[in-house]
Amino acid sequence: MLINILLVFILVLTIVIPIGTYFIGNRERKSFKRTLAINILTFFGILVFSQIIVFSSSVSAATTAASAATLTTGLGYIAAALSTGLACVGAGIAVASTASSALGAISEDPTFLGKSLIFVGLSEGIALYGLIITFMILGRL
């Protein structure tokens, strides 16, 4: 458990330190590209290293869990993930179109604020429906 917390802390530092040095220091284009390359290489290198450590330490636990799992359990988890993921993608598309239209309407006439917020809220509700279906699927597993 301590190794996982340490690895997460190191991953956060690989994101924060190079970007912070760019914003504090000189903002040249070459400096930004070098900082971004170092950030990406360090982040993914530590990510791969941490996954090797995590999966190598839990091999025995995975074999016992795999023997207890059935096909229906696995398909249930896939269905739960798909229902949440696709509902959130659909909600994102809906919010993108309704929010931009709502901002245009509000800029023309500020009295449309209440009506436009209702439509944006309805499009955000699509993600909640997917989440409810996910909870229903996971409750049956």
ChimeraX attribute file (.defattr): number of C-alpha atoms within 10 A of each C-alpha:
attribute: neighborCount
match mode: 1-to-1
recipient: residues
	/A:1	6
	/A:2	6
	/A:3	11
	/A:4	13
	/A:5	10
	/A:6	12
	/A:7	17
	/A:8	14
	/A:9	11
	/A:10	16
	/A:11	19
	/A:12	12
	/A:13	15
	/A:14	19
	/A:15	16
	/A:16	12
	/A:17	12
	/A:18	20
	/A:19	16
	/A:20	11
	/A:21	14
	/A:22	17
	/A:23	10
	/A:24	9
	/A:25	10
	/A:26	10
	/A:27	11
	/A:28	9
	/A:29	9
	/A:30	9
	/A:31	14
	/A:32	17
	/A:33	12
	/A:34	13
	/A:35	17
	/A:36	16
	/A:37	13
	/A:38	14
	/A:39	20
	/A:40	14
	/A:41	12
	/A:42	17
	/A:43	18
	/A:44	13
	/A:45	12
	/A:46	16
	/A:47	16
	/A:48	11
	/A:49	12
	/A:50	18
	/A:51	13
	/A:52	11
	/A:53	14
	/A:54	14
	/A:55	12
	/A:56	10
	/A:57	11
	/A:58	10
	/A:59	11
	/A:60	11
	/A:61	10
	/A:62	11
	/A:63	10
	/A:64	10
	/A:65	10
	/A:66	10
	/A:67	8
	/A:68	8
	/A:69	10
	/A:70	9
	/A:71	7
	/A:72	10
	/A:73	14
	/A:74	12
	/A:75	11
	/A:76	16
	/A:77	15
	/A:78	11
	/A:79	16
	/A:80	20
	/A:81	16
	/A:82	14
	/A:83	19
	/A:84	21
	/A:85	16
	/A:86	14
	/A:87	21
	/A:88	20
	/A:89	13
	/A:90	17
	/A:91	21
	/A:92	16
	/A:93	13
	/A:94	17
	/A:95	21
	/A:96	14
	/A:97	12
	/A:98	19
	/A:99	17
	/A:100	12
	/A:101	14
	/A:102	22
	/A:103	16
	/A:104	13
	/A:105	16
	/A:106	16
	/A:107	12
	/A:108	10
	/A:109	10
	/A:110	11
	/A:111	11
	/A:112	15
	/A:113	14
	/A:114	11
	/A:115	12
	/A:116	18
	/A:117	15
	/A:118	12
	/A:119	16
	/A:120	20
	/A:121	13
	/A:122	15
	/A:123	21
	/A:124	19
	/A:125	16
	/A:126	20
	/A:127	20
	/A:128	15
	/A:129	16
	/A:130	22
	/A:131	19
	/A:132	14
	/A:133	16
	/A:134	20
	/A:135	13
	/A:136	12
	/A:137	16
	/A:138	14
	/A:139	8
	/A:140	8
	/A:141	10
